[in-house]
Amino acid sequence: MIDRDGYRPNVGIILTNAKNQVFWGKRVRQDSWQFPQGGIQHGETPEQAMYRELHEEVGLHPDHVKILGRTRDWMRYEVPQHWVKREWRGSYKGQKQIWFLLRLVGRDCDVSLRASDHPEFDAWRWNDYWIEMDSVIEFKRDVYRMALNELVRYLPAVRFTARQTTEMKSKQSQQP
């Protein structure tokens, strides 16, 4: 399902633990790491899609997590043309995402990367909230930063570095 502007509706998931570290999954047979994410199916709400993707990619159920917050609006990123499936070329620009911030209330051992027949990740780890984005595919980095910056307000114990505070103020001043 692609909207008239060429963006596929999608959800992104920032899963935190009790130490406010974030879950990173390593893409199967790749050297890139990312947050869980996936498309919203026809008739699904973003929250329903989030729970479905959380189970498919990470093996967690709704009782394993608590929703702390979500982004107010869609965040978009464009996919380079050489990454776009041949049948979508010309009509597909990228993804528009609603991001959710979750707290794991279950245990680390509840995570199962083999919950679906087509695993997305072959490894996972906890990282600091403000981890560098070097291991994230380049065209997703800005959206990741925007989501982390918007959702950090739900984690008062996470402190901004001076650079992050400057970046956030700069982005806020650019908004209408």
C-alpha positions as CSV (number, residue, x, y, z in Angstrom):
1,M,0.0,0.0,0.0
2,I,1.7,3.2,-1.2
3,D,0.1,6.6,-0.7
4,R,-0.4,9.1,-3.5
5,D,2.8,10.8,-2.7
6,G,4.8,7.6,-3.1
7,Y,5.3,6.7,0.6
8,R,4.5,3.3,2.2
9,P,2.9,3.6,5.6
10,N,5.2,2.0,8.2
11,V,5.8,1.8,12.0
12,G,9.2,2.1,13.7
13,I,9.8,0.7,17.2
14,I,12.3,2.0,19.8
15,L,12.3,-0.7,22.5
16,T,14.0,0.3,25.8
17,N,15.0,-1.7,28.8
18,A,15.0,-0.6,32.5
19,K,18.4,1.2,31.9
20,N,17.0,3.2,29.0
21,Q,19.1,1.3,26.6
22,V,17.7,0.7,23.1
23,F,17.3,-2.6,21.2
24,W,19.2,-2.9,18.0
25,G,18.7,-5.8,15.6
26,K,21.3,-6.8,13.1
27,R,19.9,-7.4,9.6
28,V,20.1,-11.0,8.5
29,R,23.3,-11.6,6.5
30,Q,24.2,-7.9,6.6
31,D,26.5,-5.7,8.7
32,S,23.8,-3.1,9.4
33,W,21.8,-2.6,12.6
34,Q,18.4,-1.1,12.9
35,F,15.3,-0.7,15.1
36,P,12.4,-3.0,14.3
37,Q,10.1,-1.6,11.7
38,G,7.5,-2.7,9.2
39,G,4.7,-1.9,6.9
40,I,1.1,-1.1,8.0
41,Q,-1.3,-3.5,6.3
42,H,-4.6,-2.4,4.9
43,G,-7.1,-2.0,7.7
44,E,-4.5,-1.9,10.5
45,T,-4.0,0.9,12.8
46,P,-0.4,2.0,13.5
47,E,-0.6,0.4,17.0
48,Q,-1.9,-2.9,15.6
49,A,0.9,-2.9,13.1
50,M,3.5,-2.1,15.8
51,Y,2.4,-5.1,17.9
52,R,2.4,-7.4,14.8
53,E,5.9,-6.2,13.7
54,L,7.2,-6.5,17.3
55,H,6.1,-10.1,17.4
56,E,7.3,-11.0,13.9
57,E,10.7,-9.4,14.3
58,V,11.5,-9.6,18.0
59,G,9.1,-12.3,19.2
60,L,7.6,-10.1,21.9
61,H,3.9,-10.0,22.8
62,P,1.9,-7.0,24.1
63,D,2.2,-8.2,27.7
64,H,6.1,-8.0,27.3
65,V,6.0,-4.3,26.7
66,K,4.5,-1.0,27.8
67,I,3.9,1.9,25.3
68,L,5.6,5.0,26.6
69,G,4.9,7.3,23.7
70,R,4.6,7.7,19.9
71,T,5.5,10.4,17.4
72,R,2.9,13.0,16.7
73,D,3.2,13.0,13.0
74,W,4.6,10.9,10.1
75,M,8.3,10.9,9.6
76,R,9.5,10.3,6.1
77,Y,12.6,9.0,4.4
78,E,13.4,8.4,0.8
79,V,14.9,5.1,-0.5
80,P,17.6,5.4,-3.1
81,Q,16.3,4.2,-6.5
82,H,18.7,1.3,-6.7
83,W,17.1,-0.1,-3.5
84,V,13.6,0.1,-4.8
85,K,11.9,-3.1,-6.1
86,R,11.7,-3.1,-9.9
87,E,7.8,-3.3,-9.8
88,W,7.6,-0.2,-7.6
89,R,10.0,2.1,-9.5
90,G,8.4,5.3,-10.6
91,S,5.6,5.2,-8.0
92,Y,7.6,4.5,-4.7
93,K,9.7,7.2,-3.0
94,G,10.2,5.7,0.5
95,Q,8.6,5.2,3.9
96,K,6.4,7.3,6.1
97,Q,6.6,6.2,9.7
98,I,4.9,6.5,13.1
99,W,7.4,5.7,15.8
100,F,6.6,4.1,19.1
101,L,8.7,4.1,22.2
102,L,8.3,1.0,24.3
103,R,9.6,-0.3,27.6
104,L,10.4,-4.0,27.9
105,V,8.6,-5.2,31.0
106,G,9.4,-8.8,30.2
107,R,12.8,-10.3,30.3
108,D,15.7,-10.4,27.8
109,C,15.0,-14.1,27.3
110,D,11.5,-13.3,26.0
111,V,13.2,-11.9,22.8
112,S,13.1,-14.4,20.0
113,L,14.4,-13.5,16.6
114,R,13.0,-16.7,15.1
115,A,9.3,-16.0,15.9
116,S,8.5,-15.8,12.2
117,D,9.3,-18.0,9.2
118,H,11.3,-15.1,7.7
119,P,13.5,-13.6,10.4
120,E,14.7,-10.0,9.8
121,F,17.5,-10.1,12.4
122,D,20.2,-12.7,13.2
123,A,21.6,-10.9,16.3
124,W,20.5,-8.2,18.7
125,R,22.0,-6.0,21.5
126,W,21.2,-3.2,23.9
127,N,22.9,0.1,23.2
128,D,22.9,3.5,24.8
129,Y,20.0,5.7,23.8
130,W,22.3,8.2,22.0
131,I,24.4,5.7,20.1
132,E,26.2,6.9,16.9
133,M,24.3,6.0,13.7
134,D,27.3,4.7,11.8
135,S,25.9,1.2,11.7
136,V,22.5,2.3,10.4
137,I,22.0,2.4,6.6
138,E,22.6,6.0,5.6
139,F,19.2,6.9,4.2
140,K,17.4,6.1,7.5
141,R,19.7,8.0,9.8
142,D,17.9,11.3,9.9
143,V,14.6,9.7,10.7
144,Y,16.2,7.7,13.5
145,R,17.6,10.9,14.9
146,M,14.3,12.7,14.6
147,A,12.4,9.8,16.3
148,L,14.9,9.6,19.1
149,N,14.8,13.4,19.7
150,E,11.0,13.5,19.7
151,L,10.5,10.5,22.0
152,V,13.3,11.2,24.6
153,R,10.8,13.3,26.5
154,Y,9.2,10.1,27.7
155,L,12.5,9.0,29.3
156,P,13.3,11.8,31.8
157,A,16.4,9.9,33.0
158,V,18.1,10.2,29.6
159,R,20.2,13.3,29.4
160,F,21.1,15.2,26.3
161,T,24.7,15.7,25.3
162,A,25.6,19.3,24.3
163,R,25.6,18.3,20.6
164,Q,22.2,16.7,20.8
165,T,20.7,19.7,22.6
166,T,22.0,22.0,19.9
167,E,20.7,19.8,17.2
168,M,17.3,19.6,18.8
169,K,17.1,23.4,19.2
170,S,18.1,23.9,15.6
171,K,15.4,21.5,14.3
172,Q,12.8,23.1,16.5
173,S,13.6,26.6,15.2
174,Q,13.3,25.4,11.6
175,Q,9.7,24.1,12.2
176,P,6.9,26.5,11.2
